[in-house]
Structures are given as C-alpha cells and as structure tokens.
C-alpha cells in the first residue's frame, strides 16, 4: 500500500499550517483524531449500535 515517510509528513504539516494557520491547526488535529478514534471503535465493534439501541426502552 502507501508508505508515508518523515518527509511526506513534514510536507503535509507545512501545507496544513499554511492553509489553516497556527490558531486553527490544533482544533483541526483534534477533530481528525476524534474522527479516527470513532472510526476505529466502529470497526472494532460493528454491532455496538444495535446492542445499544436494543437496551433502550421503546416509547
């Protein structure tokens, strides 16, 4: 697949800094991290939503 080295990460970081600016870069990184964490948890537990909704009482 793709191999990402330190030079590629540096280039992506510089481009992100230029596009977002230093004040918005931490918020963007935090949002990406949160999205990746949610995606991984959804992959690890594909039936989590079904079980969570099964425990809730119907109204």
C-alpha distance matrix in Angstrom:
0.0 3.8 6.6 9.8 13.0 16.6 17.5 15.0 16.4 19.8 19.5 18.4 21.3 23.8 23.0 23.4 26.6 28.0 27.3 28.4 30.8 31.5 33.5 30.9 27.7 28.4 29.1 25.8 23.8 25.9 25.2 21.4 21.8 24.2 22.0 19.0 21.6 23.1 19.9 19.1 22.7 22.6 19.7 21.6 24.9 24.6 28.4 29.4 30.9 32.8 34.3 35.1 36.9 38.7 40.3 41.7 45.2 45.7 48.1
3.8 0.0 3.8 6.4 9.7 13.2 13.8 11.2 12.7 16.1 15.7 14.8 17.7 20.0 19.4 20.0 23.1 24.4 24.0 25.2 27.4 28.2 30.3 27.9 24.7 25.6 26.5 23.2 21.2 23.7 23.2 19.4 20.0 22.7 20.8 18.0 20.9 22.6 19.7 19.2 22.9 23.2 20.7 22.7 26.0 25.9 29.8 30.4 31.6 34.0 35.4 35.8 37.7 39.8 41.2 42.4 45.9 46.5 48.6
6.6 3.8 0.0 3.8 6.4 10.1 11.2 9.4 10.8 14.0 14.3 14.0 16.4 18.8 18.9 19.6 22.2 23.9 24.0 25.1 26.9 27.2 29.5 27.5 24.0 24.8 26.2 23.2 20.8 23.4 23.5 19.8 19.9 23.0 21.7 18.7 21.3 23.6 21.1 20.1 23.9 24.7 22.3 23.8 27.3 27.7 31.5 31.8 33.4 35.8 37.0 37.3 39.4 41.5 42.6 43.9 47.5 48.3 50.5
9.8 6.4 3.8 0.0 3.8 6.9 8.1 6.1 7.0 10.3 10.9 10.6 12.7 15.2 15.6 16.2 18.7 20.5 20.8 21.8 23.4 23.6 26.0 24.2 20.6 21.4 23.1 20.3 17.8 20.6 21.1 17.5 17.7 21.1 20.1 17.4 20.0 22.6 20.6 19.9 23.5 24.6 22.8 24.3 27.7 28.3 32.1 32.0 33.3 36.1 37.2 37.1 39.3 41.6 42.5 43.5 47.2 48.1 50.0
13.0 9.7 6.4 3.8 0.0 3.8 5.5 5.5 6.5 8.8 10.2 11.0 12.5 14.6 15.8 16.8 18.5 20.4 21.4 22.4 23.4 23.2 26.0 24.7 21.0 21.8 24.0 21.5 18.9 21.8 22.8 19.5 19.5 23.1 22.6 19.9 22.3 25.2 23.5 22.6 26.1 27.6 25.8 27.0 30.5 31.4 35.1 34.8 36.3 39.2 40.1 39.8 42.2 44.5 45.2 46.2 49.9 51.0 52.9
16.6 13.2 10.1 6.9 3.8 0.0 3.8 5.5 5.1 6.1 8.7 9.9 10.4 12.3 14.3 15.2 16.3 18.4 19.9 20.7 21.2 20.6 23.6 22.8 19.0 19.8 22.4 20.3 17.6 20.6 22.1 19.2 19.1 22.8 22.8 20.5 22.7 25.8 24.6 23.8 27.1 28.9 27.5 28.5 32.0 33.1 36.7 36.0 37.5 40.5 41.3 40.7 43.2 45.6 46.0 46.9 50.6 51.8 53.6
17.5 13.8 11.2 8.1 5.5 3.8 0.0 3.8 5.4 5.1 6.3 8.7 9.8 10.6 12.4 14.2 15.3 16.7 18.4 19.9 20.3 20.2 23.5 22.7 19.2 20.6 23.2 20.8 18.7 22.1 23.3 20.4 21.0 24.7 24.4 22.4 25.0 27.8 26.5 26.1 29.6 31.0 29.7 31.1 34.4 35.3 38.9 38.3 39.5 42.6 43.6 43.0 45.2 47.8 48.4 49.1 52.7 53.7 55.3
15.0 11.2 9.4 6.1 5.5 5.5 3.8 0.0 3.8 5.4 5.1 6.2 8.5 9.9 10.7 12.2 14.2 15.5 16.5 18.0 19.1 19.5 22.5 21.2 17.7 19.4 21.4 18.6 16.8 20.2 20.9 17.8 18.8 22.3 21.6 19.7 22.6 25.2 23.6 23.6 27.1 28.2 26.9 28.7 31.9 32.4 36.1 35.6 36.6 39.6 40.9 40.3 42.3 45.0 45.7 46.3 49.9 50.7 52.3
16.4 12.7 10.8 7.0 6.5 5.1 5.4 3.8 0.0 3.8 5.5 5.1 6.1 8.6 9.9 10.4 12.1 14.3 15.3 16.1 17.0 16.9 19.7 18.4 14.8 16.0 18.2 15.7 13.5 16.8 17.9 15.0 15.6 19.3 19.1 17.2 19.9 22.6 21.5 21.4 24.8 26.2 25.3 26.8 29.9 30.8 34.3 33.5 34.5 37.7 38.7 37.9 40.1 42.8 43.3 43.9 47.5 48.4 50.0
19.8 16.1 14.0 10.3 8.8 6.1 5.1 5.4 3.8 0.0 3.8 5.5 5.0 6.2 8.6 9.8 10.5 12.3 14.2 15.2 15.4 15.2 18.4 17.8 14.3 15.9 18.6 16.5 14.5 18.1 19.5 17.1 17.8 21.5 21.6 20.1 22.7 25.5 24.7 24.7 27.9 29.5 28.8 30.2 33.3 34.2 37.7 36.7 37.6 40.9 41.9 40.8 43.0 45.8 46.2 46.6 50.2 51.1 52.5
19.5 15.7 14.3 10.9 10.2 8.7 6.3 5.1 5.5 3.8 0.0 3.8 5.4 5.2 6.2 8.6 9.9 10.7 12.3 14.1 14.8 15.5 18.8 17.8 14.6 17.0 19.2 16.6 15.4 19.2 20.0 17.5 19.0 22.5 22.0 20.9 23.9 26.3 25.2 25.7 29.0 30.1 29.4 31.3 34.2 34.7 38.2 37.4 38.0 41.3 42.6 41.6 43.4 46.4 47.0 47.2 50.7 51.4 52.7
18.4 14.8 14.0 10.6 11.0 9.9 8.7 6.2 5.1 5.5 3.8 0.0 3.8 5.5 5.2 6.1 8.5 9.9 10.5 11.9 13.3 14.2 16.9 15.3 12.1 14.4 16.2 13.3 12.2 16.0 16.4 13.9 15.7 19.0 18.4 17.4 20.5 22.7 21.7 22.5 25.7 26.7 26.2 28.2 31.0 31.4 34.9 34.0 34.4 37.7 39.1 38.0 39.8 42.8 43.4 43.6 47.0 47.7 48.9
21.3 17.7 16.4 12.7 12.5 10.4 9.8 8.5 6.1 5.0 5.4 3.8 0.0 3.8 5.5 5.1 6.1 8.7 9.9 10.4 10.9 11.1 14.0 12.9 9.5 11.6 14.0 11.7 10.4 14.1 15.3 13.4 14.7 18.1 18.3 17.6 20.2 22.7 22.2 22.9 25.9 27.2 27.1 28.8 31.5 32.2 35.6 34.3 34.8 38.2 39.3 38.0 39.9 43.0 43.3 43.4 46.9 47.7 48.8
23.8 20.0 18.8 15.2 14.6 12.3 10.6 9.9 8.6 6.2 5.2 5.5 3.8 0.0 3.8 5.4 5.0 6.2 8.6 10.0 9.9 10.5 14.0 13.5 10.7 13.5 15.9 13.8 13.3 17.0 18.1 16.5 18.2 21.4 21.5 21.1 23.8 26.1 25.7 26.6 29.5 30.7 30.7 32.5 35.1 35.7 39.0 37.8 38.1 41.6 42.8 41.3 43.1 46.3 46.6 46.5 49.9 50.6 51.6
23.0 19.4 18.9 15.6 15.8 14.3 12.4 10.7 9.9 8.6 6.2 5.2 5.5 3.8 0.0 3.8 5.4 5.1 6.1 8.5 9.6 11.5 14.4 13.1 10.8 14.1 15.7 13.1 13.3 17.0 17.3 15.7 18.1 20.9 20.5 20.4 23.5 25.3 24.6 26.0 29.0 29.7 29.8 32.0 34.4 34.6 37.9 36.8 36.8 40.2 41.7 40.3 41.8 45.1 45.7 45.4 48.7 49.1 50.0
23.4 20.0 19.6 16.2 16.8 15.2 14.2 12.2 10.4 9.8 8.6 6.1 5.1 5.4 3.8 0.0 3.8 5.4 5.1 5.8 7.5 9.2 11.5 9.8 7.3 10.6 11.9 9.3 9.7 13.4 13.7 12.4 14.9 17.5 17.3 17.6 20.5 22.3 22.0 23.5 26.2 27.1 27.5 29.6 31.8 32.1 35.3 33.9 33.8 37.3 38.8 37.1 38.7 42.0 42.4 42.1 45.4 45.9 46.7
26.6 23.1 22.2 18.7 18.5 16.3 15.3 14.2 12.1 10.5 9.9 8.5 6.1 5.0 5.4 3.8 0.0 3.8 5.6 5.4 5.0 6.1 9.2 8.7 6.5 9.9 11.9 10.4 10.9 14.3 15.2 14.7 16.7 19.3 19.7 20.2 22.6 24.6 24.7 26.1 28.6 29.8 30.3 32.2 34.4 35.0 38.0 36.4 36.4 40.0 41.2 39.4 41.0 44.3 44.5 44.0 47.3 48.0 48.6
28.0 24.4 23.9 20.5 20.4 18.4 16.7 15.5 14.3 12.3 10.7 9.9 8.7 6.2 5.1 5.4 3.8 0.0 3.8 5.8 5.5 8.1 11.0 10.6 9.5 13.2 14.7 13.0 14.1 17.4 17.9 17.3 19.8 22.2 22.2 22.9 25.6 27.3 27.2 28.8 31.4 32.3 32.8 34.9 37.0 37.3 40.4 38.9 38.7 42.2 43.6 41.8 43.2 46.6 47.0 46.4 49.6 50.0 50.5
27.3 24.0 24.0 20.8 21.4 19.9 18.4 16.5 15.3 14.2 12.3 10.5 9.9 8.6 6.1 5.1 5.6 3.8 0.0 3.8 5.9 9.3 11.1 9.5 9.0 12.8 13.3 11.1 13.1 16.2 15.9 15.5 18.4 20.5 20.1 21.1 24.0 25.2 25.1 27.1 29.6 30.1 30.8 33.2 35.0 35.1 38.0 36.6 36.1 39.5 41.2 39.4 40.5 44.0 44.5 43.7 46.8 47.0 47.4
28.4 25.2 25.1 21.8 22.4 20.7 19.9 18.0 16.1 15.2 14.1 11.9 10.4 10.0 8.5 5.8 5.4 5.8 3.8 0.0 3.8 6.8 7.7 5.7 5.8 9.6 9.8 8.2 10.6 13.3 13.2 13.5 16.3 18.0 18.1 19.5 22.0 23.2 23.6 25.7 27.8 28.5 29.6 31.8 33.4 33.7 36.4 34.7 34.1 37.7 39.2 37.1 38.3 41.8 42.1 41.2 44.3 44.7 45.0
30.8 27.4 26.9 23.4 23.4 21.2 20.3 19.1 17.0 15.4 14.8 13.3 10.9 9.9 9.6 7.5 5.0 5.5 5.9 3.8 0.0 3.8 5.6 5.8 6.1 9.6 10.8 10.3 12.1 14.6 15.4 16.0 18.2 20.1 20.7 22.0 24.2 25.7 26.4 28.1 30.1 31.2 32.3 34.2 36.0 36.5 39.2 37.3 36.9 40.6 41.8 39.6 40.9 44.5 44.5 43.6 46.7 47.3 47.5
31.5 28.2 27.2 23.6 23.2 20.6 20.2 19.5 16.9 15.2 15.5 14.2 11.1 10.5 11.5 9.2 6.1 8.1 9.3 6.8 3.8 0.0 3.8 5.7 5.4 7.7 9.9 10.4 11.4 13.6 15.2 16.0 17.5 19.5 20.8 21.9 23.6 25.5 26.5 27.8 29.7 31.2 32.4 33.9 35.7 36.6 39.3 37.1 37.0 40.7 41.6 39.3 41.0 44.4 44.1 43.4 46.5 47.4 47.7
33.5 30.3 29.5 26.0 26.0 23.6 23.5 22.5 19.7 18.4 18.8 16.9 14.0 14.0 14.4 11.5 9.2 11.0 11.1 7.7 5.6 3.8 0.0 3.8 5.8 7.1 8.1 9.7 11.4 12.6 14.1 15.7 17.2 18.5 20.1 21.7 23.0 24.6 26.0 27.6 29.1 30.5 32.1 33.5 35.0 35.9 38.3 35.9 35.5 39.3 40.1 37.6 39.1 42.6 42.2 41.2 44.2 45.0 45.1
30.9 27.9 27.5 24.2 24.7 22.8 22.7 21.2 18.4 17.8 17.8 15.3 12.9 13.5 13.1 9.8 8.7 10.6 9.5 5.7 5.8 5.7 3.8 0.0 3.8 5.7 5.4 6.3 8.8 10.1 10.8 12.5 14.5 15.6 16.8 18.6 20.2 21.4 22.7 24.6 26.1 27.3 28.9 30.6 31.9 32.6 35.0 32.8 32.3 36.0 37.0 34.6 36.0 39.5 39.3 38.3 41.4 42.0 42.2
27.7 24.7 24.0 20.6 21.0 19.0 19.2 17.7 14.8 14.3 14.6 12.1 9.5 10.7 10.8 7.3 6.5 9.5 9.0 5.8 6.1 5.4 5.8 3.8 0.0 3.9 5.5 5.1 6.2 8.6 9.9 10.6 12.3 14.3 15.4 16.6 18.4 20.1 21.1 22.6 24.4 25.8 27.0 28.6 30.4 31.2 33.9 31.8 31.7 35.4 36.3 34.2 35.8 39.2 39.1 38.5 41.7 42.6 43.1
28.4 25.6 24.8 21.4 21.8 19.8 20.6 19.4 16.0 15.9 17.0 14.4 11.6 13.5 14.1 10.6 9.9 13.2 12.8 9.6 9.6 7.7 7.1 5.7 3.9 0.0 3.8 5.4 5.1 6.1 8.6 9.9 10.5 12.2 14.2 15.3 16.4 18.4 19.9 21.0 22.5 24.3 25.7 26.9 28.5 29.8 32.3 29.9 30.0 33.7 34.3 32.1 34.0 37.3 36.8 36.3 39.6 40.7 41.4
29.1 26.5 26.2 23.1 24.0 22.4 23.2 21.4 18.2 18.6 19.2 16.2 14.0 15.9 15.7 11.9 11.9 14.7 13.3 9.8 10.8 9.9 8.1 5.4 5.5 3.8 0.0 3.8 5.5 5.1 6.2 8.7 9.9 10.5 12.3 14.3 15.3 16.6 18.3 20.0 21.2 22.6 24.4 25.8 27.0 28.0 30.2 27.8 27.5 31.3 32.0 29.6 31.2 34.7 34.3 33.5 36.7 37.6 38.1
25.8 23.2 23.2 20.3 21.5 20.3 20.8 18.6 15.7 16.5 16.6 13.3 11.7 13.8 13.1 9.3 10.4 13.0 11.1 8.2 10.3 10.4 9.7 6.3 5.1 5.4 3.8 0.0 3.8 5.4 5.1 6.2 8.6 9.9 10.6 12.3 14.2 15.5 16.5 18.4 20.1 21.1 22.6 24.4 25.9 26.5 29.1 27.0 26.7 30.4 31.5 29.4 30.9 34.3 34.4 33.7 37.0 37.7 38.3
23.8 21.2 20.8 17.8 18.9 17.6 18.7 16.8 13.5 14.5 15.4 12.2 10.4 13.3 13.3 9.7 10.9 14.1 13.1 10.6 12.1 11.4 11.4 8.8 6.2 5.1 5.5 3.8 0.0 3.8 5.4 5.1 6.1 8.6 9.9 10.6 12.2 14.3 15.3 16.5 18.4 20.0 21.1 22.5 24.3 25.4 28.1 26.1 26.3 30.0 30.8 28.9 30.9 34.1 34.0 33.8 37.2 38.2 39.2
25.9 23.7 23.4 20.6 21.8 20.6 22.1 20.2 16.8 18.1 19.2 16.0 14.1 17.0 17.0 13.4 14.3 17.4 16.2 13.3 14.6 13.6 12.6 10.1 8.6 6.1 5.1 5.4 3.8 0.0 3.8 5.5 5.1 6.2 8.6 9.9 10.5 12.4 14.2 15.4 16.5 18.4 20.0 21.1 22.5 23.8 26.2 23.8 24.0 27.8 28.3 26.1 28.2 31.4 31.0 30.7 34.1 35.3 36.2
25.2 23.2 23.5 21.1 22.8 22.1 23.3 20.9 17.9 19.5 20.0 16.4 15.3 18.1 17.3 13.7 15.2 17.9 15.9 13.2 15.4 15.2 14.1 10.8 9.9 8.6 6.2 5.1 5.4 3.8 0.0 3.8 5.4 5.1 6.2 8.6 9.9 10.6 12.2 14.3 15.4 16.5 18.4 20.0 21.1 21.9 24.2 22.1 21.8 25.5 26.5 24.3 26.0 29.3 29.3 28.8 32.2 33.0 33.9
21.4 19.4 19.8 17.5 19.5 19.2 20.4 17.8 15.0 17.1 17.5 13.9 13.4 16.5 15.7 12.4 14.7 17.3 15.5 13.5 16.0 16.0 15.7 12.5 10.6 9.9 8.7 6.2 5.1 5.5 3.8 0.0 3.8 5.5 5.1 6.2 8.6 10.0 10.5 12.3 14.3 15.3 16.5 18.3 20.0 20.7 23.5 21.7 21.8 25.4 26.5 24.9 26.7 29.9 30.1 30.0 33.5 34.3 35.5
21.8 20.0 19.9 17.7 19.5 19.1 21.0 18.8 15.6 17.8 19.0 15.7 14.7 18.2 18.1 14.9 16.7 19.8 18.4 16.3 18.2 17.5 17.2 14.5 12.3 10.5 9.9 8.6 6.1 5.1 5.4 3.8 0.0 3.8 5.4 5.1 6.1 8.7 9.8 10.6 12.3 14.2 15.3 16.5 18.3 19.6 22.4 20.4 21.0 24.6 25.2 23.6 25.9 28.8 28.8 29.0 32.6 33.8 35.2
24.2 22.7 23.0 21.1 23.1 22.8 24.7 22.3 19.3 21.5 22.5 19.0 18.1 21.4 20.9 17.5 19.3 22.2 20.5 18.0 20.1 19.5 18.5 15.6 14.3 12.2 10.5 9.9 8.6 6.2 5.1 5.5 3.8 0.0 3.8 5.5 5.1 6.2 8.6 10.0 10.6 12.3 14.3 15.4 16.5 17.8 20.1 17.7 18.0 21.7 22.3 20.4 22.5 25.6 25.5 25.5 29.0 30.2 31.5
22.0 20.8 21.7 20.1 22.6 22.8 24.4 21.6 19.1 21.6 22.0 18.4 18.3 21.5 20.5 17.3 19.7 22.2 20.1 18.1 20.7 20.8 20.1 16.8 15.4 14.2 12.3 10.6 9.9 8.6 6.2 5.1 5.4 3.8 0.0 3.8 5.4 5.2 6.1 8.6 9.9 10.5 12.3 14.3 15.4 15.9 18.5 16.7 16.7 20.3 21.5 19.9 21.6 24.8 25.2 25.2 28.7 29.6 31.0
19.0 18.0 18.7 17.4 19.9 20.5 22.4 19.7 17.2 20.1 20.9 17.4 17.6 21.1 20.4 17.6 20.2 22.9 21.1 19.5 22.0 21.9 21.7 18.6 16.6 15.3 14.3 12.3 10.6 9.9 8.6 6.2 5.1 5.5 3.8 0.0 3.8 5.5 5.0 6.1 8.6 9.8 10.5 12.2 14.2 15.1 18.1 16.7 17.5 20.9 21.8 20.8 22.9 25.7 26.2 26.7 30.3 31.4 33.1
21.6 20.9 21.3 20.0 22.3 22.7 25.0 22.6 19.9 22.7 23.9 20.5 20.2 23.8 23.5 20.5 22.6 25.6 24.0 22.0 24.2 23.6 23.0 20.2 18.4 16.4 15.3 14.2 12.2 10.5 9.9 8.6 6.1 5.1 5.4 3.8 0.0 3.8 5.4 5.2 6.2 8.6 9.9 10.6 12.3 13.9 16.6 14.6 15.8 19.2 19.6 18.4 20.9 23.6 23.6 24.3 28.1 29.5 31.4
23.1 22.6 23.6 22.6 25.2 25.8 27.8 25.2 22.6 25.5 26.3 22.7 22.7 26.1 25.3 22.3 24.6 27.3 25.2 23.2 25.7 25.5 24.6 21.4 20.1 18.4 16.6 15.5 14.3 12.4 10.6 10.0 8.7 6.2 5.2 5.5 3.8 0.0 3.8 5.5 5.1 6.1 8.6 9.9 10.5 11.5 13.9 11.8 12.4 16.0 16.7 15.4 17.6 20.4 20.8 21.3 24.9 26.1 27.9
19.9 19.7 21.1 20.6 23.5 24.6 26.5 23.6 21.5 24.7 25.2 21.7 22.2 25.7 24.6 22.0 24.7 27.2 25.1 23.6 26.4 26.5 26.0 22.7 21.1 19.9 18.3 16.5 15.3 14.2 12.2 10.5 9.8 8.6 6.1 5.0 5.4 3.8 0.0 3.8 5.5 5.1 6.3 8.7 10.0 10.3 13.4 12.3 13.0 16.2 17.5 16.8 18.8 21.4 22.3 23.1 26.7 27.5 29.5
19.1 19.2 20.1 19.9 22.6 23.8 26.1 23.6 21.4 24.7 25.7 22.5 22.9 26.6 26.0 23.5 26.1 28.8 27.1 25.7 28.1 27.8 27.6 24.6 22.6 21.0 20.0 18.4 16.5 15.4 14.3 12.3 10.6 10.0 8.6 6.1 5.2 5.5 3.8 0.0 3.8 5.3 5.0 6.1 8.6 9.9 13.2 12.2 14.0 16.9 17.5 17.3 19.8 21.9 22.6 23.9 27.6 28.9 31.2
22.7 22.9 23.9 23.5 26.1 27.1 29.6 27.1 24.8 27.9 29.0 25.7 25.9 29.5 29.0 26.2 28.6 31.4 29.6 27.8 30.1 29.7 29.1 26.1 24.4 22.5 21.2 20.1 18.4 16.5 15.4 14.3 12.3 10.6 9.9 8.6 6.2 5.1 5.5 3.8 0.0 3.8 5.4 5.0 6.1 8.2 10.7 9.1 11.1 14.1 14.2 13.8 16.6 18.7 19.1 20.5 24.2 25.7 28.1
22.6 23.2 24.7 24.6 27.6 28.9 31.0 28.2 26.2 29.5 30.1 26.7 27.2 30.7 29.7 27.1 29.8 32.3 30.1 28.5 31.2 31.2 30.5 27.3 25.8 24.3 22.6 21.1 20.0 18.4 16.5 15.3 14.2 12.3 10.5 9.8 8.6 6.1 5.1 5.3 3.8 0.0 3.8 5.5 5.2 5.5 8.4 7.5 8.8 11.7 12.7 12.6 14.8 16.9 18.0 19.3 22.9 23.9 26.4
19.7 20.7 22.3 22.8 25.8 27.5 29.7 26.9 25.3 28.8 29.4 26.2 27.1 30.7 29.8 27.5 30.3 32.8 30.8 29.6 32.3 32.4 32.1 28.9 27.0 25.7 24.4 22.6 21.1 20.0 18.4 16.5 15.3 14.3 12.3 10.5 9.9 8.6 6.3 5.0 5.4 3.8 0.0 3.8 5.5 5.6 9.3 9.7 11.6 13.7 14.7 15.5 17.6 19.3 20.6 22.3 25.8 26.8 29.5
21.6 22.7 23.8 24.3 27.0 28.5 31.1 28.7 26.8 30.2 31.3 28.2 28.8 32.5 32.0 29.6 32.2 34.9 33.2 31.8 34.2 33.9 33.5 30.6 28.6 26.9 25.8 24.4 22.5 21.1 20.0 18.3 16.5 15.4 14.3 12.2 10.6 9.9 8.7 6.1 5.0 5.5 3.8 0.0 3.8 6.2 9.1 9.0 12.0 13.9 13.9 14.8 17.6 18.7 19.6 21.7 25.3 26.8 29.7
24.9 26.0 27.3 27.7 30.5 32.0 34.4 31.9 29.9 33.3 34.2 31.0 31.5 35.1 34.4 31.8 34.4 37.0 35.0 33.4 36.0 35.7 35.0 31.9 30.4 28.5 27.0 25.9 24.3 22.5 21.1 20.0 18.3 16.5 15.4 14.2 12.3 10.5 10.0 8.6 6.1 5.2 5.5 3.8 0.0 3.8 5.6 5.4 8.6 10.2 10.1 11.2 13.9 14.9 15.9 18.1 21.6 23.1 26.1
24.6 25.9 27.7 28.3 31.4 33.1 35.3 32.4 30.8 34.2 34.7 31.4 32.2 35.7 34.6 32.1 35.0 37.3 35.1 33.7 36.5 36.6 35.9 32.6 31.2 29.8 28.0 26.5 25.4 23.8 21.9 20.7 19.6 17.8 15.9 15.1 13.9 11.5 10.3 9.9 8.2 5.5 5.6 6.2 3.8 0.0 3.8 5.6 7.5 8.6 9.8 11.4 13.1 14.3 16.1 18.0 21.3 22.1 25.1
28.4 29.8 31.5 32.1 35.1 36.7 38.9 36.1 34.3 37.7 38.2 34.9 35.6 39.0 37.9 35.3 38.0 40.4 38.0 36.4 39.2 39.3 38.3 35.0 33.9 32.3 30.2 29.1 28.1 26.2 24.2 23.5 22.4 20.1 18.5 18.1 16.6 13.9 13.4 13.2 10.7 8.4 9.3 9.1 5.6 3.8 0.0 3.8 5.6 5.3 6.3 8.6 10.1 10.7 12.7 14.8 18.0 18.9 22.1
29.4 30.4 31.8 32.0 34.8 36.0 38.3 35.6 33.5 36.7 37.4 34.0 34.3 37.8 36.8 33.9 36.4 38.9 36.6 34.7 37.3 37.1 35.9 32.8 31.8 29.9 27.8 27.0 26.1 23.8 22.1 21.7 20.4 17.7 16.7 16.7 14.6 11.8 12.3 12.2 9.1 7.5 9.7 9.0 5.4 5.6 3.8 0.0 3.8 5.5 5.3 6.0 8.6 9.9 10.9 12.8 16.4 17.8 20.7
30.9 31.6 33.4 33.3 36.3 37.5 39.5 36.6 34.5 37.6 38.0 34.4 34.8 38.1 36.8 33.8 36.4 38.7 36.1 34.1 36.9 37.0 35.5 32.3 31.7 30.0 27.5 26.7 26.3 24.0 21.8 21.8 21.0 18.0 16.7 17.5 15.8 12.4 13.0 14.0 11.1 8.8 11.6 12.0 8.6 7.5 5.6 3.8 0.0 3.8 5.5 5.0 6.1 8.5 10.1 11.0 14.4 15.2 17.9
32.8 34.0 35.8 36.1 39.2 40.5 42.6 39.6 37.7 40.9 41.3 37.7 38.2 41.6 40.2 37.3 40.0 42.2 39.5 37.7 40.6 40.7 39.3 36.0 35.4 33.7 31.3 30.4 30.0 27.8 25.5 25.4 24.6 21.7 20.3 20.9 19.2 16.0 16.2 16.9 14.1 11.7 13.7 13.9 10.2 8.6 5.3 5.5 3.8 0.0 3.8 5.5 5.3 6.1 8.8 10.3 13.1 13.7 16.8
34.3 35.4 37.0 37.2 40.1 41.3 43.6 40.9 38.7 41.9 42.6 39.1 39.3 42.8 41.7 38.8 41.2 43.6 41.2 39.2 41.8 41.6 40.1 37.0 36.3 34.3 32.0 31.5 30.8 28.3 26.5 26.5 25.2 22.3 21.5 21.8 19.6 16.7 17.5 17.5 14.2 12.7 14.7 13.9 10.1 9.8 6.3 5.3 5.5 3.8 0.0 3.8 5.5 5.0 6.4 9.0 12.1 13.7 17.1
35.1 35.8 37.3 37.1 39.8 40.7 43.0 40.3 37.9 40.8 41.6 38.0 38.0 41.3 40.3 37.1 39.4 41.8 39.4 37.1 39.6 39.3 37.6 34.6 34.2 32.1 29.6 29.4 28.9 26.1 24.3 24.9 23.6 20.4 19.9 20.8 18.4 15.4 16.8 17.3 13.8 12.6 15.5 14.8 11.2 11.4 8.6 6.0 5.0 5.5 3.8 0.0 3.8 5.5 5.5 6.9 10.6 12.4 15.3
36.9 37.7 39.4 39.3 42.2 43.2 45.2 42.3 40.1 43.0 43.4 39.8 39.9 43.1 41.8 38.7 41.0 43.2 40.5 38.3 40.9 41.0 39.1 36.0 35.8 34.0 31.2 30.9 30.9 28.2 26.0 26.7 25.9 22.5 21.6 22.9 20.9 17.6 18.8 19.8 16.6 14.8 17.6 17.6 13.9 13.1 10.1 8.6 6.1 5.3 5.5 3.8 0.0 3.8 5.4 5.3 8.3 9.2 12.2
38.7 39.8 41.5 41.6 44.5 45.6 47.8 45.0 42.8 45.8 46.4 42.8 43.0 46.3 45.1 42.0 44.3 46.6 44.0 41.8 44.5 44.4 42.6 39.5 39.2 37.3 34.7 34.3 34.1 31.4 29.3 29.9 28.8 25.6 24.8 25.7 23.6 20.4 21.4 21.9 18.7 16.9 19.3 18.7 14.9 14.3 10.7 9.9 8.5 6.1 5.0 5.5 3.8 0.0 3.8 5.5 7.7 8.9 12.5
40.3 41.2 42.6 42.5 45.2 46.0 48.4 45.7 43.3 46.2 47.0 43.4 43.3 46.6 45.7 42.4 44.5 47.0 44.5 42.1 44.5 44.1 42.2 39.3 39.1 36.8 34.3 34.4 34.0 31.0 29.3 30.1 28.8 25.5 25.2 26.2 23.6 20.8 22.3 22.6 19.1 18.0 20.6 19.6 15.9 16.1 12.7 10.9 10.1 8.8 6.4 5.5 5.4 3.8 0.0 3.8 6.5 9.2 12.5
41.7 42.4 43.9 43.5 46.2 46.9 49.1 46.3 43.9 46.6 47.2 43.6 43.4 46.5 45.4 42.1 44.0 46.4 43.7 41.2 43.6 43.4 41.2 38.3 38.5 36.3 33.5 33.7 33.8 30.7 28.8 30.0 29.0 25.5 25.2 26.7 24.3 21.3 23.1 23.9 20.5 19.3 22.3 21.7 18.1 18.0 14.8 12.8 11.0 10.3 9.0 6.9 5.3 5.5 3.8 0.0 3.8 6.4 9.2
45.2 45.9 47.5 47.2 49.9 50.6 52.7 49.9 47.5 50.2 50.7 47.0 46.9 49.9 48.7 45.4 47.3 49.6 46.8 44.3 46.7 46.5 44.2 41.4 41.7 39.6 36.7 37.0 37.2 34.1 32.2 33.5 32.6 29.0 28.7 30.3 28.1 24.9 26.7 27.6 24.2 22.9 25.8 25.3 21.6 21.3 18.0 16.4 14.4 13.1 12.1 10.6 8.3 7.7 6.5 3.8 0.0 3.8 6.4
45.7 46.5 48.3 48.1 51.0 51.8 53.7 50.7 48.4 51.1 51.4 47.7 47.7 50.6 49.1 45.9 48.0 50.0 47.0 44.7 47.3 47.4 45.0 42.0 42.6 40.7 37.6 37.7 38.2 35.3 33.0 34.3 33.8 30.2 29.6 31.4 29.5 26.1 27.5 28.9 25.7 23.9 26.8 26.8 23.1 22.1 18.9 17.8 15.2 13.7 13.7 12.4 9.2 8.9 9.2 6.4 3.8 0.0 3.8
48.1 48.6 50.5 50.0 52.9 53.6 55.3 52.3 50.0 52.5 52.7 48.9 48.8 51.6 50.0 46.7 48.6 50.5 47.4 45.0 47.5 47.7 45.1 42.2 43.1 41.4 38.1 38.3 39.2 36.2 33.9 35.5 35.2 31.5 31.0 33.1 31.4 27.9 29.5 31.2 28.1 26.4 29.5 29.7 26.1 25.1 22.1 20.7 17.9 16.8 17.1 15.3 12.2 12.5 12.5 9.2 6.4 3.8 0.0
